Amino acid sequence: MAEHGRHHGSTVTADPTAGPTAPLRASGPVDEEPDVDLVSDDGAGPVRGVGWVLLVGGLVGAVVSIVLLIEKLDLLANPDYIPSCSIDPVLSCGTIMKTWQAALLGFPNPVIGLVTFPLVAASGALVLSRVELPRWYWWALQVGSFAGVAFVHWLIAQSLIVIHALCPYCMVAWVAVVAIFWFTTMHNLREGNLGGEPSGAGLVRRHGWGLAAWYVLIVVAIVASFPAYFGAMVGLG
C-alpha cells in the first residue's frame, strides 16, 4: 500500500519493496528554505551606514559652520567680543579667529563649510532614500572629502604647532570630516568605484578599527601639544 503526502509541492511515496518500516522518499523537486547563514549580503546595511554618516556628519558640520561664522562676524563688529567657545587660553576660538589661517582663501573658513556640508548631508539623504547614485557622483564625493580631510589636517597642524590654541567648535568639525572621508572611501573601495575589484564584505566588518585608530592619533597629538594643560586636568600638573 502506498502512502502519499505533500512536501513543498513534491509527492512523498513509501517504497513498496522495502517493508512497512521503510522511510518515505520524495519524488520530484523539493523546495527547501534557504539557510540564513548562506544568504549573501546585498550591501543594504553598509550603504545605509555611509548614508547616515553623510547625513549626520553634513548636518553637524553645517551647524558648526553657522555658529562659527556668526561668532566671526560678531568679532569683526566688536574686536573686544569674546566668542562663546573661548573658554581659556588653550580652548580659545577667538585666538584662532584673529589669525590669517582662519581665512585662508580671503574669507572666513566657515563659509566653505556652509557650501560643502549641506551638499554632503543631501547626499546622505539620497543614499538613505535608496537613490542609486552614479559612479561619477561617488568619485566627486571622494575628491571632495579628500580635500576636506587634507584641509582639516592642515588646520590641526596650524592649531597645534603655530597658533598654540584649540577651537572646540572646530574640533567637532574635524570629527565629522574625518568620518565622512573614511566612510566614503570604504564604500568606494567596497563597491569598486575607485577602480579594480570590489574589496568585499571583510573590509566593511573591520574598517571601524582604522577609524578609531585615526581618532586616537589625533587625540594623542593634541595632548602631546599641551602636556601641562591636560596634565593639570587629570591632576598631574
Secondary structure as UniProt FT lines:
FT   STRAND          4..7
FT   TURN            8..9
FT   STRAND          10..14
FT   TURN            16..17
FT   TURN            20..21
FT   STRAND          24..27
FT   HELIX           36..38
FT   HELIX           44..77
FT   TURN            79..80
FT   TURN            84..85
FT   HELIX           93..97
FT   HELIX           100..103
FT   TURN            104..105
FT   HELIX           110..128
FT   TURN            129..130
FT   HELIX           135..157
FT   HELIX           158..163
FT   HELIX           168..191
FT   TURN            192..194
FT   HELIX           201..225
FT   HELIX           227..233
FT   TURN            234..235
//
